[in-house]
Amino acid sequence: MITGKNYIGNLLSSIGNTTYKTFNPQTNTENGVLFHEASGIEIEQAIELASEAFVTFRDVSGTKKAEFLNEIANEIEGLGDELIKTYCLESGLPEGRAIGERGRTVFQLRSFANLVKEGSWVEATIDTADLNRQPIPKVDIRKMLIPLGPVVVFGASNFPLAYSTAGGDTAAAFAAGCPVIVKSHPMHAGTGELVAFAIIKAASKTGMPNGVFSNLNSSGIEVGAKLVKHSGIKAVGFTGSIRGGRALYDMASQREEPIPVFAEMGSVNPVIILPEAAKSKGAEWAKTYAGSITLGSGQFCTNPGLILGIKGNELINFIEVLSEEIVKIEPTCMLHPNIISAYEIHKAKMLAQKGLQTTATFEKEVPKNYGRQAITTVEGITFLKNTNLHQEVFGPFSMIVQCENVAQLEEIISKLEGQLTGTILGENDEVKKYTKVVSALQNRVGRIIFNGVPTGVEVCAAMVHGGPYPASTDSRFTAVGTESIKRWVRPFSFQSWPNELLPNELKNENPLGISRVVDGKITTHKL
Amino acid sequence: MITGKNYIGNLLSSIGNTTYKTFNPQTNTENGVLFHEASGIEIEQAIELASEAFVTFRDVSGTKKAEFLNEIANEIEGLGDELIKTYCLESGLPEGRAIGERGRTVFQLRSFANLVKEGSWVEATIDTADLNRQPIPKVDIRKMLIPLGPVVVFGASNFPLAYSTAGGDTAAAFAAGCPVIVKSHPMHAGTGELVAFAIIKAASKTGMPNGVFSNLNSSGIEVGAKLVKHSGIKAVGFTGSIRGGRALYDMASQREEPIPVFAEMGSVNPVIILPEAAKSKGAEWAKTYAGSITLGSGQFCTNPGLILGIKGNELINFIEVLSEEIVKIEPTCMLHPNIISAYEIHKAKMLAQKGLQTTATFEKEVPKNYGRQAITTVEGITFLKNTNLHQEVFGPFSMIVQCENVAQLEEIISKLEGQLTGTILGENDEVKKYTKVVSALQNRVGRIIFNGVPTGVEVCAAMVHGGPYPASTDSRFTAVGTESIKRWVRPFSFQSWPNELLPNELKNENPLGISRVVDGKITTHKL
C-alpha cells in the first residue's frame, strides 16, 4: 500500500504540510494518493541517520553488501503486479516497458552484488618495503578504494525504476559502501515509495544499519537543493536536463567543501551516414532509425536527434524513406503533461529557426499527451552558423544535416557540444576513408557505435554512458554498468600498517582471494 | 643559457612588456635574468598549438610516448650543473636537495615511461557479443581510457623540479596523451626555462608534434586565470595554497564547460601519539619529529603541523623532549621573502590565539629569510572550539593538542578538515584499543601511516597523495605515483566496432600483449 509518506531511515514520516499527487497521462487525470514533501527537519534527520549509518556501513564486507543488493532485487520482484500497475499509472508507459525496466533494475542490482562479492573491484595495490634501498629505505604502501560517504540520488523522470529509487546510481552507491538518500521523482512518487519499501525491507532482513537508505518526496527544487548543499552529503547522482544538472553542479561546487556531482544530462547523439551506406542500405537504415527515433516517444537520453550526411541523391533518398517510415508509426503517450508541453515548445522553437525544413510530421488526431514525431532537415552551413540548431528536443524528433562535403562534415562534428554517443553508418571499406571524421567524433562523445542505433545501453563492465560536457558533468566516469561504482569511491593508502589491522583486501594472506597488483604484477596469490 | 622568454611550442617568444626577476633568498638579492610575462597573444598561440598537437598526440603509441618521457629525463640530466646551480640560486635550498629532487623528477618521468610502454594502464575491458541472448542480442562493447585534451600545469613553489615544469603532473599528462602548457612558478622561472628547454629538445628528438608543450612565464595571476578559463583547456593541475587552488577550482567550475581541477592544497597532517607509545618511545618519537617538522624548513605539504595525544605525564614528557630537540636544529633558508613573511604572519596570528602556549622557539640570531621553528601546545577543548587553530602554518611549526580523554580525541579527529595524511604512533597491541579513533582518522585523510613520519612521499602505484577537501579538490585522485595518470583521462567505449579499426589495445589479437578484462576475466590472451 502506498502511503504518500517519506522514509526517514526505516520510519515512515509526513510532518510537512506541502502535498502533491502524481498524474496519469493516459487518462489525463491525477492519481489518488497524496504525497507529503519532506520538511527541513526530515531532511536533517535523514542526513544524520545516513552519517551514522556510514560509520558501520563503510566497513561491511562485500559478501554482506551482495546479500543486501540481491535481497533488494528479490523484494522488488516480490512487489509483483502492484509495482507494474503503479509504474504504468504514473508514467503512461506500457506494461511491457514496465516489466522490461524492472528486469533491467534487478539485473543491475545483481550485477553489483556479483561485483562486490567477488571483491577485486577495490583495485588493491601493494608496493612492498625494501629496507636496503638507497639513499632511504622504501616503506610498505597498500592502496584500495573506499566509499566517499552519504550520497544523494535524484530519480529520473524517464526511468521510474532503472535510474530512480533502486536504479543504477543507488545500486552502485550501496555496492561502494555509501548510504543513499533518494530525492524521489515527483512524477512517479508511488513507484518510488514501493521500491523504497523493498529497500528498507531488504536492509532490515540483511542487518544493514538504519539510515543506510532514506526516500524523500518533493515536487519542487527546495528538498534537492537542501540536500546537495548540506555538509553531510559527499556526492550526488542525477539524470535529467542540462538546466537541472547544471544547477546541482553549481550548488555543489560553490559549497565550502565542494563535492562531486555526477549529472547525466542532454545529448543529441549524432549519427553520421556515409555515402556508400546511404547508397546501398539507405532505405534499410531509414526504417531502423524511424524506430529508434520514436522508441519510447523519444524519451531516452540516447535518442538519435541529429543525423549528418553528405549532400546528394542518396541522402535525399534516405530522408524521404525516413520521413515516410516515421509517419507510419503510431505516436505514443509521453510521461507527463509537463514533458509533452516542453516537447511541443522546443519543437516549435526549433521549427521556427531559419533554414530548417520539416520533411515529416505526424498529422492525424492523437490522444492528449501523445507525442507527434517530426523529421527536419537543414543545410550544413546553416547548422554551423546557428547553435540553436544543436540543442536537444527531448521527444520523437530528429534533424538531418546535409553537409556540403567531407570537410564541412568534419568541421561540424568538431564543433559539436559534448555527447553521450556518436554513430557511424558505413560500409566496412568506406570507414577507412573517414578517419578524420571518426577521430573528431571520438573527441566529442563517450561511446561510438558502428552500424547500429544509440538507443539501448548495455549494462556491462565495458559500457561508457557519459561524455564531454554537457552530456555529463564529469566525463571521467560512466553512469551505466559496473564501472559506475567508481563515482562513489576514493583511493586510500595504508603505509607501514600492521598486517592484522589491514582490511582483508590488503592483508598478506589475501583471505578474499581477489586480484591485486603486487609490486607491479597482477596476482591472486598471498604475499 | 636562460633567456627569460616563454616557449610557445618550440619557439622562444617575449612580445609582452611585463617583466620580473627571480630572487636569491640566501643572499637576499635579485637574480640577473629578466623574465617576460606571457602576453594574451602568446597564451592564445600556446593553446591553439596544444589543440592542434592533441589531434595527433592523443594517438601516439605507448612505446613512442615512453621514448619521449625517457628522453626528457635524459635531457634534464644533461643540463648538469647549470640546472643545480640555478635551482639553488632561485630557491635558497641546498645542493643536496636539488640533486635529490632532480633524481625524483627523472624517476617519475621514467616510471610513467615504463607504465605506458607496458600499456595495461588503459584498463582495456571487452564484453563480447552474444547474438543468441533473449529478448535482444548482446552487442560487442570495448572500453579503454583516452586522454582529455590540453592540460594546464601550475609549477609549485616548494618543488622547483619534482612538481613543476617536468614534474609529476606534466609527466602524467604526457603519459596520458595530453599536451601540457606549464604556467611557470615565478620564484624559479630560470629553473623552469631550463627544464622547458629539455622538454622541447626531447619532443623534437622523438618526433612529438609542435605544441605538445609550452612554458609560460608570469609573476601574477592573470596568465593562469586566462589559461584556466579558456575553452581549449580541458583540465588543470595545481600544487599550492588553499586560496590559490580554490580560486582556480572556482574559475574552472564556473566555465560554460566546467573542467576538472586537480589542486593539491593545504594539510596539517595530524599525528596521534597513543599513551603506550608516548610512555615507551616518547623521547625517540620526539627526536624523530623534531627532524620531520623542520625538514626543508617545514615547506612540505606533508609537514606534521598537528600532534594529538591524551593528557598525562607521558605527553608532557614528549612535548618537553620535542621542544628541547627542535631548538637544537639550526634554522634553514626559506624559499622566498614572500614565503618567510607569510610564515611569520601566520605564526604570529596563531600564537595570538587564546589558550595556545609556546613551548619552544628558536631564539638565536639567524640570517635574513631563515625560518625559526616553533612548537606550541593547547588543550583539546580549546582546539575544538576554535577552528582558527586548525589552520596550516606553512613552515617549521607544529602544535600539540592535549586531549582530555579518548572520546575527546575521537571528536577532534572526526571534526578535522580533510587532510593529506594521518599518522598513528602506537605499540602494536595498543592500536587495537583505538579502532574508533583510527576509523575517524581514516575518514579525514588520503593516507594513513603507522609508526613513521608523513614527510617523504614514495613514488609508487599504491601511493595516495590527495584527500578530502581542502587537502585536495578531488579526493578521487592521487597527485603522486603512477595512478595520478587517471586525472587526465576518461573512459571511452567502442560498440560493434570493426576489429581492424579498433586501437591496438582493444583488437582481438591483443597485439600489445596487455592485461585486459575480457567477459569478466583478467587475461593477456587474444580473443
Chai-1 contact restraints between the chains, C-beta under 6 A:
chainA,res_idxA,chainB,res_idxB,connection_type,confidence,min_distance_angstrom,max_distance_angstrom,comment,restraint_id
A,T125,B,A461,contact,1.0,0.0,6.0,A-B,restraint_1
A,T125,B,A462,contact,1.0,0.0,6.0,A-B,restraint_2
A,D127,B,C460,contact,1.0,0.0,6.0,A-B,restraint_3
A,D127,B,A462,contact,1.0,0.0,6.0,A-B,restraint_4
A,I141,B,E458,contact,1.0,0.0,6.0,A-B,restraint_5
A,I141,B,C460,contact,1.0,0.0,6.0,A-B,restraint_6
A,I141,B,A462,contact,1.0,0.0,6.0,A-B,restraint_7
A,I141,B,M463,contact,1.0,0.0,6.0,A-B,restraint_8
A,R142,B,A462,contact,1.0,0.0,6.0,A-B,restraint_9
A,K143,B,A462,contact,1.0,0.0,6.0,A-B,restraint_10
A,K143,B,V464,contact,1.0,0.0,6.0,A-B,restraint_11
A,S253,B,S253,contact,1.0,0.0,6.0,A-B,restraint_12
A,E257,B,Y469,contact,1.0,0.0,6.0,A-B,restraint_13
A,N428,B,P498,contact,1.0,0.0,6.0,A-B,restraint_14
A,R447,B,S493,contact,1.0,0.0,6.0,A-B,restraint_15
A,I448,B,F494,contact,1.0,0.0,6.0,A-B,restraint_16
A,I449,B,Q495,contact,1.0,0.0,6.0,A-B,restraint_17
A,F450,B,S496,contact,1.0,0.0,6.0,A-B,restraint_18
A,F450,B,W497,contact,1.0,0.0,6.0,A-B,restraint_19
A,G452,B,S496,contact,1.0,0.0,6.0,A-B,restraint_20
A,E458,B,I141,contact,1.0,0.0,6.0,A-B,restraint_21
A,C460,B,D127,contact,1.0,0.0,6.0,A-B,restraint_22
A,C460,B,I141,contact,1.0,0.0,6.0,A-B,restraint_23
A,A461,B,T125,contact,1.0,0.0,6.0,A-B,restraint_24
A,A462,B,T125,contact,1.0,0.0,6.0,A-B,restraint_25
A,A462,B,D127,contact,1.0,0.0,6.0,A-B,restraint_26
A,A462,B,I141,contact,1.0,0.0,6.0,A-B,restraint_27
A,A462,B,R142,contact,1.0,0.0,6.0,A-B,restraint_28
A,A462,B,K143,contact,1.0,0.0,6.0,A-B,restraint_29
A,M463,B,I141,contact,1.0,0.0,6.0,A-B,restraint_30
A,M463,B,S493,contact,1.0,0.0,6.0,A-B,restraint_31
A,V464,B,K143,contact,1.0,0.0,6.0,A-B,restraint_32
A,V464,B,P491,contact,1.0,0.0,6.0,A-B,restraint_33
A,V464,B,F492,contact,1.0,0.0,6.0,A-B,restraint_34
A,V464,B,S493,contact,1.0,0.0,6.0,A-B,restraint_35
A,Y469,B,E257,contact,1.0,0.0,6.0,A-B,restraint_36
A,S475,B,R490,contact,1.0,0.0,6.0,A-B,restraint_37
A,R476,B,R490,contact,1.0,0.0,6.0,A-B,restraint_38
A,T478,B,P491,contact,1.0,0.0,6.0,A-B,restraint_39
A,R490,B,S475,contact,1.0,0.0,6.0,A-B,restraint_40
A,R490,B,R476,contact,1.0,0.0,6.0,A-B,restraint_41
A,P491,B,V464,contact,1.0,0.0,6.0,A-B,restraint_42
A,P491,B,T478,contact,1.0,0.0,6.0,A-B,restraint_43
A,F492,B,V464,contact,1.0,0.0,6.0,A-B,restraint_44
A,S493,B,R447,contact,1.0,0.0,6.0,A-B,restraint_45
A,S493,B,V464,contact,1.0,0.0,6.0,A-B,restraint_46
A,F494,B,I448,contact,1.0,0.0,6.0,A-B,restraint_47
A,Q495,B,I449,contact,1.0,0.0,6.0,A-B,restraint_48
A,S496,B,F450,contact,1.0,0.0,6.0,A-B,restraint_49
A,S496,B,G452,contact,1.0,0.0,6.0,A-B,restraint_50
A,W497,B,F450,contact,1.0,0.0,6.0,A-B,restraint_51
A,P498,B,N428,contact,1.0,0.0,6.0,A-B,restraint_52
A,S515,B,I522,contact,1.0,0.0,6.0,A-B,restraint_53
A,I522,B,S515,contact,1.0,0.0,6.0,A-B,restraint_54
